Amino acid sequence: MGDLKDHIFLHYANLGVEEARREFVEKHVPKKKSRFLIKGITYEIGSCHVDSGDFVYEISSKIPQEALPKKTTTEKYFKEVLKIVNRSEKKPVNPKLENIVHNTADLEVKERDYVKLTYRYCEDELYTYAEVEKRLRLHKEKNIPLPDVPGIVTPGGKLVVVLIKESMTNLIRQNVTGLIKANDDVKKTMAAKIKSRDDDKELKEAGPAAKKKTASKSKPKKKK
């Protein structure tokens, strides 16, 4: 029964993955292999697998190397994104800066760097018996039919896999949204730094007169 249970649980966990992935693909610009594009960055949601009893999946985003300021490395970008992601209650395990080299249709070799985050959830993080009991009461009160789950005959067991699916969808939605925000924040911060440097450069090139004029504008007038 243990192997069957693991198989059923993993199947429903991946149904949750597929639902979350479909939501993002339909909402944003779809790309090959169920990837999606948001503000110039490609995202990907990997399938779930079981490792040492935990449900594990990966999410990733391409580092926008062409948009990075000069002298800013992909390692620096990765670390800044990771700082923001790690502020979340659920932190990724074994985050990686992954480099992928592949050949295009015209035989051009392309090299890309990705932020790759792995998340692990134990069974207790996907459902609780209190939630199962609450849903059972709701189904009885509202006369809501239970899903047909091959291999599971008890009402409680059927609701467990439903909760696993729902939890996986919600968790992926939450973690991918966090990664999107982290990328967006880092890009805005870097853009602001570029603008600040450009403004300083213009002042230097304009000479002392321009600096004096700028300073006089920013100095508040005294009230009479």
C-alpha positions in Angstrom: 0.0 0.0 0.0 2.9 2.3 0.7 4.1 2.3 -2.9 0.6 2.8 -4.2 0.0 5.7 -1.8 3.3 7.4 -2.9 2.3 6.9 -6.5 -1.2 8.4 -6.0 0.1 11.3 -3.8 2.8 12.2 -6.4 0.3 12.0 -9.2 -1.9 14.6 -7.5 1.0 16.8 -6.5 1.9 16.9 -10.2 -1.6 17.7 -11.2 -1.2 20.7 -8.9 2.1 21.6 -10.6 0.4 21.4 -14.0 -2.5 23.7 -12.9 -0.1 26.4 -11.6 2.0 26.1 -14.7 -1.0 26.4 -17.0 -2.2 29.5 -15.1 1.1 31.3 -15.7 1.4 30.2 -19.3 -2.1 31.4 -20.1 -1.7 34.7 -18.2 1.7 35.6 -19.7 3.6 35.1 -23.0 3.9 31.3 -23.6 7.2 29.8 -24.8 8.4 26.4 -25.7 8.1 23.5 -23.3 5.5 25.2 -21.1 7.9 28.1 -20.2 6.5 31.6 -20.1 7.9 35.2 -20.5 7.3 38.1 -18.2 9.0 41.5 -18.7 11.8 40.0 -20.8 12.6 37.1 -18.4 11.8 33.5 -19.2 10.4 31.3 -16.3 10.1 27.6 -16.0 8.3 25.3 -13.5 9.7 21.8 -13.1 7.8 18.7 -12.3 7.5 17.3 -8.7 9.3 14.2 -7.5 9.6 12.5 -4.1 13.0 12.5 -2.3 13.4 11.0 1.1 9.7 11.4 1.7 9.6 15.0 0.7 7.8 16.5 -2.3 10.4 18.4 -4.3 10.2 20.7 -7.4 12.3 23.4 -9.0 11.5 26.8 -10.5 13.9 28.9 -12.6 14.3 32.2 -14.3 16.7 33.3 -17.0 19.1 36.1 -16.0 18.6 39.0 -18.4 22.3 39.3 -19.2 21.7 41.8 -22.1 20.0 44.2 -19.7 22.6 44.1 -16.9 24.7 47.2 -16.3 28.3 47.2 -17.4 30.7 45.4 -15.0 27.7 43.7 -13.3 28.2 40.0 -13.3 25.4 37.3 -13.4 26.7 36.2 -10.0 26.0 39.6 -8.6 22.5 39.5 -10.1 21.9 36.0 -8.7 22.9 37.1 -5.2 20.7 40.1 -5.2 17.7 38.0 -6.3 18.4 35.4 -3.7 18.5 38.1 -0.9 14.9 39.0 -1.7 13.7 35.5 -2.2 15.2 34.5 1.2 13.0 37.0 2.9 10.0 34.7 2.4 8.9 32.4 5.1 9.7 29.3 3.0 13.2 29.6 1.7 14.5 27.6 -1.3 17.1 24.8 -0.6 20.3 24.5 -2.6 19.7 27.6 -4.8 21.9 27.6 -7.9 23.3 29.9 -10.6 23.0 27.4 -13.5 24.8 27.9 -16.8 23.3 26.3 -19.9 24.9 26.1 -23.3 22.9 24.9 -26.3 22.9 25.0 -30.1 20.3 26.9 -32.0 18.7 25.9 -35.3 21.3 27.9 -37.2 24.1 26.1 -35.3 24.9 29.2 -33.2 26.1 28.4 -29.7 24.2 30.3 -27.0 25.1 30.5 -23.3 22.6 31.5 -20.7 22.6 31.8 -16.9 19.6 30.9 -14.8 18.5 31.4 -11.2 17.3 27.9 -10.1 15.5 27.4 -6.9 14.5 24.1 -5.3 11.7 23.8 -2.8 11.0 20.8 -0.5 7.7 20.1 1.3 7.0 17.3 3.7 3.6 15.7 3.7 2.5 17.6 6.8 3.0 20.9 4.9 0.6 19.9 2.2 -2.4 19.0 4.4 -3.4 18.5 8.0 -6.0 16.1 9.4 -7.9 19.2 10.8 -8.2 20.4 7.2 -9.4 17.0 6.0 -12.1 16.9 8.8 -13.2 20.5 7.9 -13.6 19.6 4.2 -15.5 16.4 5.1 -18.0 18.4 7.1 -18.4 20.9 4.2 -19.0 18.1 1.7 -21.6 16.6 3.9 -23.4 19.9 4.7 -23.4 21.0 1.0 -23.9 17.5 -0.4 -20.8 18.0 -2.6 -19.7 14.7 -4.3 -16.2 13.5 -3.6 -13.8 13.0 -6.5 -13.3 9.5 -7.8 -9.7 8.5 -6.9 -8.7 5.0 -8.2 -7.0 3.1 -5.4 -8.6 5.2 -2.6 -12.0 4.3 -1.2 -12.3 6.3 2.0 -13.8 9.8 1.9 -10.9 11.1 4.1 -8.3 9.6 1.7 -9.9 11.2 -1.3 -9.9 14.6 0.3 -6.2 14.2 1.3 -5.2 13.9 -2.4 -7.4 16.9 -3.3 -5.7 19.0 -0.6 -2.3 17.9 -1.8 -3.2 19.0 -5.3 -4.6 22.4 -4.1 -1.6 23.0 -1.8 0.9 22.3 -4.5 -0.8 24.7 -6.9 -0.9 27.5 -4.2 2.7 27.0 -3.1 4.0 27.1 -6.6 1.9 30.1 -7.4 3.3 31.8 -4.3 7.0 30.9 -4.9 6.9 31.8 -8.6 5.3 35.1 -7.8 8.0 35.8 -5.3 10.7 35.0 -7.9 9.0 37.4 -10.4 8.9 40.2 -7.8 12.6 39.6 -6.9 13.6 39.8 -10.5 11.5 43.0 -11.0 13.0 44.6 -7.9 16.6 43.9 -8.8 16.1 45.2 -12.3 14.6 48.4 -11.0 17.4 48.9 -8.5 20.0 48.4 -11.1 18.2 50.7 -13.5 18.1 53.4 -10.8 21.9 53.0 -10.2 22.6 53.4 -13.9 20.5 56.6 -14.1 22.2 58.0 -11.0 25.7 57.3 -12.6 24.5 58.8 -15.9 23.3 62.0 -14.1 26.6 62.3 -12.3 28.5 61.9 -15.6 26.4 64.6 -17.3 27.2 67.0 -14.4 30.9 66.3 -14.6 31.0 66.8 -18.4 28.9 70.0 -18.1 31.5 71.6 -15.8 31.4 73.6 -12.6 28.8 76.1 -13.8 26.2 73.3 -14.2 27.0 71.9 -10.8 26.5 75.4 -9.2 23.2 75.8 -11.1 22.0 72.4 -9.9 23.0 73.1 -6.3 21.2 76.5 -6.3 18.0 74.8 -7.6 18.0 72.2 -4.9 18.8 74.8 -2.1 15.5 75.8 -0.3 14.6 79.5 -0.2 14.5 81.3 3.1 11.2 82.7 4.2 11.0 86.4 4.6 
